[in-house]
Amino acid sequence: MAEKKKMSVAEMLAAARKADGGDGASSAEPAEAPPAEAAAEPTQAKSPEPKSGNPAPAKAADGGRMSVAEMLAAARGGGGGAAAAKPAEKKPAPKPAAEKAKPVAAKKQAEASPSEPRDTASILAAAKKSSKAGPTSKAEAAAKEKADPVPKAKPQIVVPPMPAKPAYAKGKAAAKPKEPADETRRGFLNMGFWLLTAVGALWSLATLKFMFPNVRREPPSKFKVGFPDAFPSGQVQTKFKAQFGVWVVNTEVNGHPEIFALKSVCTHLGCTPNWLEAEQKFKCPCHGSGFYKDGINFEGPAPRPLERYAIRVADDGQIEIDKSQTFQEEMGQWEEPSSFIPV
Amino acid sequence: MHGLSELQFQDLVSSFLGPYYIALALMNGLAALYLWRSGQTKAWFNLPGSIGGKRVAITNVVVWLLVAMVFAVLAAIAGSGNTSIASLPEWLREAINNSTGPVVYSVGSSAVLIILYLFRGFFVRPAIAWAIWNLMWLFLGLSMTDPDFYDIVAKPDNVPIVMLVFLLAFFTWLATYRAVINDERIANGEPPLEKLDDEKILVWPDLVYTELICMIALTAFLIFWAIALPAPLEEAASSVKTPNPSKAPWYFLGLQEMLVYYDPWMAGVVLPSMIVAGLMAIPYLDFNKKGNGYYTIKERQFSYIVFQFGFLEMWITLIVLGTLLRGPNWNFFGPYEHWDAHKVEALNNVNLSEYVWQRGLNMSLPGALSFSDMPWIPLPAWLTAFLNPFLQFFSLLFGRELPGTLLVLGYFIALPPVMALTVFRGFYQRMGFIRFMIMANLLLFMASLPIKMVLRWVFQLKYLIAIPEFFFNF
């Protein structure tokens, strides 16, 4: 095998088939066998497929199928498989390990099929089943450990005893127990509650600031709309709505004919209602609030009547509307003389 | 359609419906092919006779193939311009228009959801679900030939809502299907489906690659969508001209619908904040450890019902209502009704205090108290000036608005203990006082919305507590 050449999938499968089929030659010279074999060693006890009547413990390794992950690992090694196999062979450990595995293997012998060519899908399926791909949880690892009586074939690294810790290093190193997932989730939500509070506080502060703008640019609040006889009885004059946001209405309120200026802002949520001439009502397009011609709310969610602006007949006889002052019906302010012009 | 003659509209619709029905035919054909190839053929009916000694059965494959053929025929009919044949009959559309209203819509959708929930074992069966799925598409296709329906549904703004209905139907079916299977398995002492195949996969590369592919596919889809359905450009904004109807973004239409029934302060600030805080409180309130990592309904019945009520009923159906059925002046329009800005609907609404004092007791509304009416109280003028608003407010709250105040206080104060003693006894014992009270109040707030809607429909009730003088309405 080339040193740095990666295996193609086909090569890997071929190797797997070879291992699976229990090629006698490969078992004789395990060191030269494809990386599959060397990598197969740790799994041999779990999924052996020995040939019947072959007593050599190494044979058990031949039948050992690899997991996909192992195959990939071996392939990534780029021929390192063969190199890796050598130290494994040199070690004394694998042999007794294999021997121990033998009874297990023998038990499974009955179900294990004799060597014959297999199709790719079954090999992959078997490889997937025999051992989990990817990381395993602690519980799974423990279960695997239990099921697998073979000691690990890795060389034991002898670590010289550490010198005693000096006094200043002690005490600090108390390892924190790892929080279970549930706790961290609550911690996250906890943080969320604090964030909500913080955002609420910031929002309140910003609202407070909003109350005191740096610059106020407003059109003059007083304007003249014409002589009173331009507003015939029963009419809602809508032509000032676009520029000034006001309807000038001439109608009867509680039996008294009056001219007054209604503010064109819905008392529910501040949309601009429309005057519907056919239905003789103001109707808000946002949530369906409706108001009579005199501004009294009667349908939809609006909680109170439309507001009035201050209105008066100026010295030149024209009607003057003052937007700086509003009059609310529910406060009894529609009685005030500056909220209407009697006709 | 505005500005389109009858013929132009027919051309437009038939050019859409032809490919639409072909796609549906393909969908059913592929389903039949899949069932056949994967060996899931099932005999549904046996034909009476026999051919060559063999009994002939109508299998599911045959049925879906026939459905595909029906769609293919419809594609030919509708695609060739004969839209009048491939549409719902006029009388049916009229009947649907006349019978729908906010009440029928809301009560009907609740009833349908309850039926689907109760008989979920039947409705999640793949054949039944597939039939419903086909009927939904067929209904949409047959309705498209109505100009008023087409006008609303094909509006670029509303297309995602139509997609949402179908996607939600699919995903709700998927989750319920798995939950029903799991519930059966758990009842038989077997582990749930998700435990059978819990092979862990790697974040890199498996998950990250999947996410990358999804990202690219979604981006491609959005680009296609943006080209096919251009976003509408409307006139310049003006503070004195509100579009009619004026609609919130689609995901807020549930809130906008709430605003029809509640004061803006309640529906715009208090209830939305409670939704956010309540959702965040769920992990603290939930004591049921089951259902972690697998679909189940029986093991988490309470959580499931509460969630689906809040999501499907209070959120999704209201979004659909707000998008497709609310027209000019926020009036309700039937699905095949023309959006007439001058539709007159009598919506006279009355406050509870007016009901009680004026209609019940035949007297005028009690007014607010004021210190100026009570000169015998020996308080300095500056103090009475300061205290006057408070006196006014509370005298209104417990005077004029007493009936509503009692009702609301009773609802939020008296009901939780009653719940703890009766239906939620087990919950109270397991949750303790504080957790139970929080949960009970969140539940009551959620329930207050449909209650208020029903009161509005049945009694034309505007507000239980109406103190517009202080902007306090409930």
Boltz contact constraints between the chains, C-beta under 6 A:
constraints:
  - contact:
      token1: [A, 134]
      token2: [B, 200]
      max_distance: 6.0
  - contact:
      token1: [A, 134]
      token2: [B, 201]
      max_distance: 6.0
  - contact:
      token1: [A, 134]
      token2: [B, 202]
      max_distance: 6.0
  - contact:
      token1: [A, 186]
      token2: [B, 283]
      max_distance: 6.0
  - contact:
      token1: [A, 189]
      token2: [B, 280]
      max_distance: 6.0
  - contact:
      token1: [A, 189]
      token2: [B, 283]
      max_distance: 6.0
  - contact:
      token1: [A, 192]
      token2: [B, 280]
      max_distance: 6.0
  - contact:
      token1: [A, 241]
      token2: [B, 240]
      max_distance: 6.0
  - contact:
      token1: [A, 242]
      token2: [B, 240]
      max_distance: 6.0
  - contact:
      token1: [A, 245]
      token2: [B, 240]
      max_distance: 6.0
  - contact:
      token1: [A, 269]
      token2: [B, 264]
      max_distance: 6.0
  - contact:
      token1: [A, 271]
      token2: [B, 242]
      max_distance: 6.0
  - contact:
      token1: [A, 272]
      token2: [B, 240]
      max_distance: 6.0
  - contact:
      token1: [A, 272]
      token2: [B, 242]
      max_distance: 6.0
  - contact:
      token1: [A, 278]
      token2: [B, 342]
      max_distance: 6.0
  - contact:
      token1: [A, 279]
      token2: [B, 344]
      max_distance: 6.0
  - contact:
      token1: [A, 283]
      token2: [B, 329]
      max_distance: 6.0
  - contact:
      token1: [A, 285]
      token2: [B, 242]
      max_distance: 6.0
  - contact:
      token1: [A, 285]
      token2: [B, 244]
      max_distance: 6.0
  - contact:
      token1: [A, 285]
      token2: [B, 245]
      max_distance: 6.0
  - contact:
      token1: [A, 285]
      token2: [B, 246]
      max_distance: 6.0
  - contact:
      token1: [A, 285]
      token2: [B, 329]
      max_distance: 6.0
  - contact:
      token1: [A, 286]
      token2: [B, 246]
      max_distance: 6.0
  - contact:
      token1: [A, 287]
      token2: [B, 259]
      max_distance: 6.0
  - contact:
      token1: [A, 287]
      token2: [B, 260]
      max_distance: 6.0
  - contact:
      token1: [A, 287]
      token2: [B, 330]
      max_distance: 6.0
  - contact:
      token1: [A, 288]
      token2: [B, 329]
      max_distance: 6.0
  - contact:
      token1: [A, 288]
      token2: [B, 330]
      max_distance: 6.0
  - contact:
      token1: [A, 298]
      token2: [B, 348]
      max_distance: 6.0
  - contact:
      token1: [A, 299]
      token2: [B, 347]
      max_distance: 6.0
  - contact:
      token1: [A, 299]
      token2: [B, 348]
      max_distance: 6.0
  - contact:
      token1: [A, 299]
      token2: [B, 349]
      max_distance: 6.0
  - contact:
      token1: [A, 301]
      token2: [B, 260]
      max_distance: 6.0
  - contact:
      token1: [A, 303]
      token2: [B, 468]
      max_distance: 6.0
  - contact:
      token1: [A, 303]
      token2: [B, 473]
      max_distance: 6.0
  - contact:
      token1: [A, 304]
      token2: [B, 468]
      max_distance: 6.0
  - contact:
      token1: [A, 330]
      token2: [B, 468]
      max_distance: 6.0
  - contact:
      token1: [A, 330]
      token2: [B, 469]
      max_distance: 6.0
